[in-house]
Amino acid sequence: MSIEEKGTISIHTENIFPIIKKFLYSDNEIFLRELVSNAVDAVQKIKRLAALGQYNGELGNPLVEVAVDAEKKTITITDNGLGMTAEEIKKYINQVAFSGASEFVEKFKDAKDANEIIGKFGLGFYSAFMVADLVEIQTLSYQDGAEPARWVCDGSTEFEISAGNRTTRGTEITLHINAESEEFLSKNKLEEILDKYGKFLPVPIKFGTKTEQIADGEDEEGKPKTVAVEVDNIINTTNPIWTKAPADLSDEDYLAFYKQLYPFSEDPLFWIHLNVDYPFNLTGVLYFPKVKNDFDMQRNKIKLFSRQVFITDEVKDIVPEFLMLLHGVIDSPDIPLNVSRSFLQADSNVKKINSYITKKVADKLHELFNKDRKAYEEKWSDIGLFVKYGLVSEDKFYDKAKDFALLTNTKNEHFTLGEYHDKVKDFQTDKNGQVVYIYSNDPAKQDSFIQSANKKDYDVLLMNSPIDNHFINHLENKLEKTQLKRVDSSVADKLIEKDDAVESVLTEEQSKKVTEIFTKAITKPGMQVEVVGLNPEELPVTVTMDEFMRRMKDMAQMGGGMGFYGSMPDNYKVAINGNHKLIGKILLTDNEEEQSLLAKQAVDLALLAQGMLTGAELTAFVSRSVNLI
């Protein structure tokens, strides 16, 4: 039987190819993903039919082959799958791919995102015309007595169907690459794209051959010999670990897979194997990496797949924001291959997936905490960032995580939120019944303040991760009658206002005189002098910034919508300890120069303790100190 037919694809499609080319041009490498995925589907379908007893022929080894001929300027994708009859070509290639073409043209002439287009109208196959000015299909259906068929189209709306020359079951698609797309005739370029999208496809993908050394007996000295052989270059692993049952996998398997995904990374801390088939389908493995404090380096490391085809590593809407720091793989056939931002934001399955992942992560952390608290505490410096980020950004997560979130103090002791409250409530409650948590964000720099707080039996928390500014505010919102203050936001006696405050031994007149002397001695702007009664053992002068003011300025710096505070000048309190013997010494001398010198020296020491003495002021302080020795 001779098949000869020419025709036009659809009366409404004069404008369709320019639109495909125009919109998809920015992402034209996906043509290979689309065509290889279609070929894989065809192979899997014939396997399914054979398993159901609906195909009794020889299956052969399932294979998809990609070949490039730089001289002929062609790329060929061949599979040994279902194949098509001429009627099926008409149906699937001419009609289905262009069903609703006029609606398509109307709807997408203003589209911004390539992914909004492909897939919506079965256009995967036609992505070939982004890179080819002629596409030819040679195919032979698995059906008994089927004739081989050929289809050819030059990117206009006209096609031709005729008898084909294929003698074995399957389909071969040949793209005649256009002048603008010759980069795709490079083997390296194609291998790179196949590696990106097809690394874990479920059917072997062959791309050329490679040389391997295989054992070939022994030489005269009994040493093993090898011989070079050409073997198929299979670019994919067809059964990646997320398709297997956790019971069949060892820790080594999970670590080896992690190395495959991120060759130069440190080993992860632990992982979670996802596997759910109701109310949506989802498999995957999520790894907790060692994060430390570099947020941005870590993001966008989760790869999203649909039936083992890579889609994107932009998983923002599928994975809760705080888990964007995780690494690994999520695979869901419920997410279409050609997925757009708007789809992800609106899809109800995606919302369920998001909640499911949050719950799985919370359950895993809780399990680790309960099973081996010591090991959990040792990992806390790495996982604390996730947990705090989750506490701040997801209420549902907070409800679960408050039982395994830890607070760490400067002695490196760890407490749950409940344990810490019980630890400090007796000592650190102020006269208004507020429990005050004291924290340090830089223990080395704030050491003198920490020591002063410890002398009063106050505990000091460590809050030095990038998320802690937000975490501190969040704790104050969530915990009842609890306030957090940085250890250097006031002198130790004033951090927690009690009824038993130490009185200053100075008279009102002496206090006034001390205030004048110190105000004159200070040259830095924004310094407010105040004489206070403190323990005589405390420093004579302490420089602090008010907790509220400093916090607002920190938030402004991090872009937290507090810009108004960011532009305000810095204001500091200079607390003069009226009970310190140096203040008595200053009052005893009538020599104004000596008064000024001692006051200046005491203020500079306080500034030095805060790391605020620099440049010429530091040089002057050093010279003055040498003269005083």
Residue, then its C-alpha position, 0 to 999 in steps of 0.5 A: m500500500s502506498i501512502e501519499e498525502k500532503g496537507t495543511i496542519s490546521i486552517h488556523t495555524e499560519n502564525i503558530f511557528p513564528i510564535i513557537k520560535k519567538f517565545l521559546y527561543s530563550d530556552n531552546e535547549i529543552f527541545l532535546r528534553e521534550l523529544v527524549s522524554n517522548a521517546v522514553d514514554a514510547v519505550q515504557k508504553i510498549k513494556r507496559l503492553a507486553a506486561l499486560g499481555q497485549y503485545n507478544g512480539e520481541l521486546g529487545n533491550p529498551l533503548v533511546e539513542v541520540a546521535v549527531d552528524a555535524e557534517k549533515k547538520t542533523i540530530t537524530i533521536t531513535d527509540n524502540g518503543l511503540g511506533m506509529t501508524a500513518e493514521e496515528i501520525k495524523k492524529y497525534i502529530n497533526q491534530v492533537a499537537f495543534s488542537g485549539a491552535s487558534e485559542f493558543v495563538e490568541k492566548f499566548k501572543d502576549a505570554k512571557d514564559a516559555n513554560e506557559i506555552i509548551g505542554k499546555f497544547g501538546l506542543g512538546f514535539y513542536s519544540a523541535f522547530m525552535v532549532a530545526d528548519l526541517v523535521e522528519i519522522q520515520t516510524l513503524s508501529y508495533q501493531d500486526g501488519a503495520e506499514p512504516a510511515r514517514w512524515v516531514c514538515d519544514g516549519s510551515t503549516e504544510f506537512e507530507i506523509s508517505a511510506g516510510n523505510r523503517t524495518t524495526r518497531g519504533t520511531e526515529i526523528t531527524l532534525h535538520i538544524n537551522a543556521e542559528s542553532e548550530e551550537f547544538l551540533s557540538k557533542n559536548k553541548l548535547e552531552e551537557i543537555l542530556d546530563k542535565y535533563g536525562k541523567f536519571l531517565p528510566v530507559p537507557i539513553k545512548f549517546g555515541t560510544k566510549t572506550e573502556q578498559i576490560a580485563d584480558g588475562e595476565d601477562e608473562e609476569g602474572k600481572p592482570k592485562t587489560v584491553a581497550v573496547e568501545v562500548d555504548n556511552i549510556i548517559n543515565t542511571t535508570n534506577p536512581i535511589w529515590t525510585k527504590a525502597p528505603a529498606d533496600l538502601s544503605d547509608e553508603d547508597y545515599l552518600a554515593f547519590y549525594k556525591q553524584l548530585y554535588p561532587f564537591s560537597e562535604d557529606p550531608l548530616f542526614w537525609i529524609h526519604l520521601n515516598v507518598d502515593y496518596p493524596f498525591n504522588l511524590t518520591g525523593v530524597l532530601y539531604f541536610p547539608k552542613v550549612k554554616n552561615d553562608f545562606d545564598m551559597q546553599r539555595n536552589k540545590i533541590k532538583l525537581f523531576s517529573r517521572q525521572v525527567f529533570i524539570t527545574d531547580e527553582v522549587k520555591d513554591i513546592v518546598p517551604e521557603f525555610l527548606m530551600l536550604l536543603h539539597g536533594v531530589i523531589d519527583s512528582p508525576d503530578i507536576p507537569l513537565n512544562v511547569s510555570r510559576s503561575f501553575l505552581q502557585a495555584d496548584s492544590n497538589v503543590k500546596k499539599i506537597n509543601s505541607y507534607i514536606t514540612k511535616k516529614v522534616a519536623d518528624k525526622l528532626h523530632e525523631l533524631f532529637n528523641k533518639d539521641r539527644k547528644a548527637y542532635e546537639e552536636k549537629w545543632s550548629d548546622i541544623g539550627l539555621f534550618v530550624k530557626y528559619g522554620l520557626v520564624s517563617e512557618d507557624k505550622f512548623y513552629d508548633k512542632a519544632k518548639d519541642f526540639a529547637l535549642l537555645t545555646n549559651t556561651k558555655n556551649e550548653h543546649f536547652t529546649l525553649g521550655e528548659y531554658h525558661d525554667k533555668v533562668k526564670d528565678f534569677q532573671t525576672d525583672k521587677n515587672g515580672q518579665v523574664v529577661y534572656i540575655y544574649s551575645n552575638d559576638p562573645a569575643k568582642q563582648d567578653s567583658f560584658i559577658q563576664s559582668a553578667n556571669k558575676k551576677d549569675y546571669d546566663v548569656l545565650l549565643m545568638n550569632s547566626p544570620i537568622d538570629n535578628h529575626f529569631i529574637n523578635h519572633l521569640e519575644n512575640k511567641l513567649e509570654k512575658t519574655q524579653l531579650k536583651r543583648v549583653d552590651s545593651s546596658v551595664a550588667d546591673k541595669l540589664i534586668e531592672k530589680d528593686d534592689a538597685v545599688e545606690s550611687v555614693l555621689t551627691e547630686e552636686q558631685s554627679k553634676k560635676v562628673t557629668e560635666i567633666f566627662t561630657k567635655a572629655i568626649t569628642k565622639p558625637g551621639m554620646q549621652v553621659e549618665v552617672v549610675g550607682l554600680n558595684p565598685e568592682e565594675l568598670p568605671v565607664t561603660v558604653t552601650m547602645d539601647e537594645f530597641m534602637r540597635r535592633m531597629k538599626d540592625m533590621a534596617q541594615m538587613g532590609g527589614g523595612m526599618g529604613f527610617y531607623g537606618s538613617m538615624p545617627d548612632n546614639y550611645k549611653v555612657a554610664i559612669n560608675g559613681n561608686h568606682k574609685l577612679i571617679g573619686k580620684i577625678l573629683l579629688t583633683d582640682n587640676e582640670e587637665e588631669q581630670s580631663l586626661l583621666a576621664k578621656q582615658a576611662v572613656d577610651l577604655a570603654l570604647l576599646a572594649q566595644g571595638m569603637l576606638t579606631g584610627a587617630e583616636l586609637t593612636a592617641f589612646v596608645s600614646r597617652s597610655v604609654n605616658l601614664i605608665 
